[in-house]
Amino acid sequence: MAVLRVALLQMDGVAFDVEANAAKAEGFCRQAKEIGAGVALFPEMFSVGYGFAADHPGGLEGWKALAQSQDGPFVARFRELARELDMAIAVTYLEAWEPLPRNTVTVVDRWGDPVLTYAKVHTCDFSDEADLTGGDGFGVAELDTAAGPVTMGSMICFDREFPESARALMLEGAELILVPNSCEMEINRTTQLRARAYENMVAIALANYPGEGGRSMSFDGVAFAEIDGPSRDMLVVEAGSEEGVFLADIDLDRLRRYRNEESGGNAYRKPRLYGALLDEEVRPPFVRPDARR
């Protein structure tokens, strides 16, 4: 049985203190390894504690100065740590980009090599995230783990609220979707996340900040115990509001058998009828002056 153990690092960050956040995340990664994790997942934009220009003493330029490059010291620290611990790490950070930074996750394999870098596509343009550059697409990569290779992709927080995000990743072959997060996971959002796992037959792991956020969680993507059999709860783990490392064990063999047999995913879709999904025009009541398309 190939069981992938994903550690959801539900940890508080320190706004604008990159070094303090790196040190804290390293400690949580070490704790995750001690309890058998094969992958460690950060909350959203952890390098700056999900802090934004409006609250930074130096304003936009001071905030931008905290942005990290993909090959810079913040990511490099966790590349070295992944190699030392023999554990993959999904590192989140404010990424240096022009004209504005990006909200980014880089997934580093257990050999310390970056295999996937994804920038948040659906930035919250109605909020402080208007100061971010949005990502330009979804992608997947094969992640080598102690449980064997797994095809994974990522979406970040608000991306969850668009079914196209998880759908695009499923169509690219994702078996596992990693979700760094920073918002309250109330009943509507938890139900929404469950639906993303159900309709795409993918495992999903979400790591959130503690406190008002909390409820880091994982679904294994297997909604029925057997073909035409009884339904089952896909929930693997759900945290409370406290800080901690929460483990999600994903049975990859079971998920793959299920994906080979059940009706979700891409088995019975009719893409020729979905042309409206590519229509760029926004009509009332959904017109928003601050939306960037």
N, C-alpha and C positions, 0 to 999 in steps of 0.2 A: 504494500500500500504506500503510494507516494503522497505523503502529507506535508504540505508547505505551511510552516508556522510563521505568520505575519504578526509582528509586534506593532501595535498602534500606540504611538508615543504621545499620550495626552499630557502635554507639559505646558506650563506657563512660560511665556517669553518676557524679555525685558525690552521695552520699546527703545529702538535705536542703539542698542548695545550689542554689536555684532559679536564681540569677543565673549561676553557673558553668555549669550545664547549658544555660541559654539561649544563652550565648556559644558553647559547644561545638557545640550543634546548629546555630547560625547558620553556623559555619564549615563544618560538614559539608554544609549545604544549598548553600552557595556552591560547594563542591567538586562537588556533584552537578550543579549547573547548568553548570559548566565542561565537564563530560563529556556534556552533552546530555540530562539528565533532564527529563522533563515533570512528574513527581510525585516527591516525597521522602517517605519513610515512616519515622517514629520507632519505636524500641522502646517497650514498654509503660511508661506512667506516668513518662515521662522527666523531667518537671519536678523530681521528687524522687529520681531515680535508683532508682525502685522501692523506696524506703525506707518503713518503717512505724513506727507509734507505739511498738511494743515496744522499738525501738532508739533512739528519739529522746530526747535529754536532758530535754526538757520533757513527755515522756509524750504522752498522747492529745491534750491541749489544745495543746501545742507543735506537734505534728504537724499538727493541724487548721489551725493558723494559717498553714501553708505552702500551703494549698489555694488554687487560682486560680479565679476566675469566668470564664465563657465570654467576657465582655466586658472582662476584666481585662488587665493589662499583659503577661503572659506570652503569651497568645494574640495580643494586639494586635501584639506584636513580630514574630510570624511572618506576620500579615496584611500588615504593611508589607513584610516581606521577600519574600513571595510576589508582591506587586505589583511590587516592584523587579526581581525575577529573572524575572518572567513564567513562574512555575512553581508548580504546586499543591503544598501541603505538608500532610501528615497529622500534626498536632501532638498529642502525648499529654501528659497532666498529671493531677495530683491535683486534682479539681474540687471547689470549695466547694459543699456541699450539706448539708441538714439531714435527719435528725439527725447523719449521718456523711457524710464526703466520698465522691465517686465516682471510679472509675477510667475516664478518659474520653479519647476522641480527637475532635478537631474537624478536619475536612477543609476546608482553605481553597483556593479556586480561584486561578487565576493572576491574577485581578483583585483578589485580596485579600479576597474575600467568603466567609464561612463558608457552606458548602452542606450540611454534614452534621455533627451532633454525636451521638455514640453513647457510651453508658456501658455498661461490661461487665455483661452480664446474669448470667452464671454466675461469680459471685465464689467464690473458694476458701474456703468458710466453715470448713473444717477447719484454716485457717492464719491468718496475720495479716490476710488479707482479710476476716475477720469484722468488722473495723473499717471496712468500706466499705458504702455503700448500693448495692445492685444496680440496674442499669438496668431499664427497664420495657418493652423491646421492641426489635425490629430494624427498620431502615428503610434505604431507598436514596435516592440523589439522582443527578441528572445532573451530571457534572463536566466543565466545559469545559476541554479541553486543546489543545495545539498539534497533536495528532493527531486532533482532533475530539472531540465529546462522547462520554462513556462513562458508562454507568449503573453506579454502584459502591455498595457497602455495606461494613460493617466488622464483624469479630468480634475479640475480644481474648483471646489466650492460652487459658485454660481453656474458653472458648466453643468452641474447635476440637473438643473432645472430645465434643461433643453434635451428632449429625448434624442435629438440628433447626435449629441455628444457620445453617449454610450453606444448608439446604433452604429456610428461611424467606426468606433473602435472594434465592435463586434465584427463588422464587415471586413476590417483589416486583419481579423484573426485573433483578437484578444480573448484570452481565457480568464484573465484577472485584470481588474481595473483598480488602480491605486488612486485614492481621493484625499489629497490634503485639503483641510477645511478650516474655516473660521467664521462660524455663525451658530445661532441656536438651532439645534436639531430637534425641532418640535414635531408633532405627529404627522403633519403634512409632508415635511421633508423626509422623515424616516420612511413613510409609506412610499414616497416618490423613489427613494433609493432602492427600496425593496422591489419596486416595479421595474427599475432599470436592470436589476439582476434577473428577475423573472422573465422579462420579455426577450432578453438577449442571451439567456442561459450562460451568464458569466458570473464569476465570483467577484465581489466588490469589497474593498477594505477602505474605511474612512477614518482618518485621524484628525481630531479636533482639539482646540484649546479647552482647558477645564473651566469650571465656573459656569457662567451663563451659557457657554457653548456646551461642552461636555458631550456625552453620549457617543463617543467614538464607537464605531460598530462595523460589523462585517456580515455579509450574506454569502452563502456558498454557491448560489445559483442553481441548486437542485431542488425543484419545487415538488416533485413527486417521487415517492419511494421506489416506484417501478412503473413501467409503461402501463397506463390505464389503472394504476394503483392509487392508493390514498395520497392526498396531498400531505406535505410536511412543512414545518417551519424552517425556512432557509436561514434564519438568524443563527449565527455562530457565537457572537459575543456582542454585548452592549454595555458600555461603561456607564458609570454615574457621572457626577460632576467633579469628582476629585482627580487630582493628578495621579498618574501612574502609567505603567506599561501593561497593556491589555492584549492578550494573545488570541489570535484567530487561527485555528487549524483548518486548512483547506485540503480536502481529500481530492487530489488532482485526478486520480484514477476514476473515482466515482463521477466527478464532473465530466470527464471525457466520455465515459460510457453514456451518460445522460445526454450530452450534446450530440452523440452519434445516433440517438434514437428518438428524442422528443421533438415536439412540433414548433418550438420557438426559434429564435435566431433568424436565420436566412432561409429556412426550409420552404416556407409557403408564402413568402412575400411576393408582391406584384408591383415591382418598381415602375413599370410602364404607366401605372395609374397615379403616380405620386408627383407629377410635374409641378403642382402648386407649391411643393416644398422648396423649389428653386426660384420661385418668384421673389424678386428683390423689393417689390413695391410694398409699402406699409400703409394700410388703410385704417381709417377710424374704426374702432376706438383705440387703436394701438399706436397711434402716432405719438412719439416722444421727441421733443426738440433736442434733448441731450444725448440721444442714441447715436452711436458710431456704427455704421454698417460695414 
